Amino acid sequence: VQLQASGGGLAQPGGSLRLSCAASGSVSSIGAVDWYRRAPGKQRELVAAITSGGSTNYADSVKGRFTISRDNAKNAAYLQMNSLKPEDTAAYYCNVRIYDTSTGWEMYWGQGTLVTVSS
């Protein structure tokens, strides 16, 4: 199983970015997905979560600005980030429960994608 995170980059304050997290390989299905971030000098923070049934939860700091979603047919999840602020600058990681056809349910981490919000 491979888990590929992408979509980070440089955005201006007030701008938008869309992060993607896609599983490939011996994947039967994906379960719950979490997006975390770690800013320089700070602890890792859970930003958003989505269950296999589509229920979502957000950190207060991103509520109303970020939207987590999933596409089960593509074994992928997304984090749409709008109204970005400089304090959103961080490395973003997806954490995905994946049903591996060889080993059953396993937890995987994406490699991280860097988001920088600056004018």
C-alpha positions as CSV (number, residue, x, y, z in Angstrom):
1,V,0.0,0.0,0.0
2,Q,1.2,3.5,-0.8
3,L,-0.3,6.7,0.5
4,Q,0.4,9.8,-1.4
5,A,-0.3,13.3,-0.1
6,S,-0.2,16.3,-2.4
7,G,-1.5,19.8,-3.0
8,G,0.6,21.9,-0.7
9,G,2.3,25.0,-1.7
10,L,2.5,28.8,-1.2
11,A,-0.8,30.7,-0.8
12,Q,-1.5,34.3,0.0
13,P,-3.6,35.2,3.1
14,G,-7.2,34.7,2.1
15,G,-6.3,32.3,-0.6
16,S,-7.2,28.6,-1.0
17,L,-5.4,25.3,-1.4
18,R,-6.7,21.7,-1.8
19,L,-4.8,18.9,-0.3
20,S,-5.3,15.3,-1.6
21,C,-4.4,12.0,0.0
22,A,-4.7,8.9,-2.2
23,A,-4.1,5.3,-1.4
24,S,-3.0,2.8,-4.0
25,G,-1.7,-0.8,-4.2
26,S,-3.4,-3.6,-2.4
27,V,-6.2,-1.4,-1.1
28,S,-9.7,-2.8,-0.7
29,S,-11.2,0.2,0.9
30,I,-10.4,3.1,3.2
31,G,-11.9,3.8,6.6
32,A,-11.6,6.9,8.7
33,V,-9.3,9.7,7.5
34,D,-7.7,12.4,9.7
35,W,-5.7,15.4,8.6
36,Y,-3.0,16.6,11.0
37,R,-0.6,19.5,10.8
38,R,2.6,20.5,12.6
39,A,3.8,24.0,12.5
40,P,7.4,24.9,13.3
41,G,8.0,24.8,17.0
42,K,4.5,23.5,17.8
43,Q,2.9,20.2,18.6
44,R,1.0,18.2,16.0
45,E,-2.6,19.2,15.8
46,L,-5.6,17.3,14.5
47,V,-7.2,19.6,11.9
48,A,-10.1,17.6,10.5
49,A,-11.5,14.1,10.5
50,I,-14.0,12.1,8.5
51,T,-15.5,8.7,9.3
52,S,-16.1,6.0,6.8
53,G,-19.8,7.1,6.8
54,G,-18.9,10.7,6.0
55,S,-19.3,12.3,9.5
56,T,-16.9,15.2,9.9
57,N,-15.2,17.0,12.7
58,Y,-12.9,20.1,12.8
59,A,-10.6,21.9,15.0
60,D,-12.0,25.2,16.2
61,S,-9.1,27.0,14.5
62,V,-10.3,25.8,11.0
63,K,-14.0,25.5,11.5
64,G,-15.9,27.3,8.7
65,R,-12.8,27.6,6.6
66,F,-11.6,24.0,5.9
67,T,-13.7,21.1,4.5
68,I,-12.7,17.5,4.6
69,S,-14.2,15.1,2.1
70,R,-13.6,11.6,0.6
71,D,-14.1,9.7,-2.6
72,N,-14.4,6.0,-1.7
73,A,-14.3,5.0,-5.4
74,K,-10.9,6.6,-5.7
75,N,-9.7,5.6,-2.2
76,A,-8.9,9.2,-1.7
77,A,-9.6,12.0,0.7
78,Y,-9.3,15.8,0.4
79,L,-8.9,18.9,2.6
80,Q,-10.2,22.1,1.0
81,M,-8.6,25.0,2.7
82,N,-10.2,28.5,2.2
83,S,-9.6,31.8,3.8
84,L,-6.1,30.8,4.6
85,K,-4.2,32.6,7.4
86,P,-0.4,32.8,8.1
87,E,-1.0,30.7,11.2
88,D,-2.2,27.8,8.9
89,T,1.4,27.5,7.7
90,A,2.5,23.9,8.6
91,A,3.3,20.5,7.2
92,Y,0.0,18.7,6.7
93,Y,-0.2,14.9,7.1
94,C,-3.1,12.5,6.3
95,N,-3.7,9.5,8.4
96,V,-5.8,6.8,6.9
97,R,-7.2,3.5,8.0
98,I,-6.8,1.2,5.0
99,Y,-8.1,-2.3,4.4
100,D,-5.1,-4.0,2.9
101,T,-6.1,-7.1,1.0
102,S,-3.1,-8.9,2.4
103,T,-3.1,-7.8,6.0
104,G,-6.5,-6.4,6.9
105,W,-7.0,-3.0,8.5
106,E,-3.8,-1.0,8.9
107,M,-3.1,2.7,9.7
108,Y,-1.0,4.6,7.3
109,W,0.5,8.1,7.3
110,G,1.0,10.2,4.2
111,Q,4.5,11.7,3.7
112,G,3.4,15.3,4.5
113,T,2.8,18.2,2.3
114,L,4.0,21.7,3.2
115,V,1.6,24.6,3.2
116,T,2.9,28.2,3.5
117,V,0.6,31.1,3.8
118,S,2.4,34.4,3.2
119,S,2.1,37.6,1.3
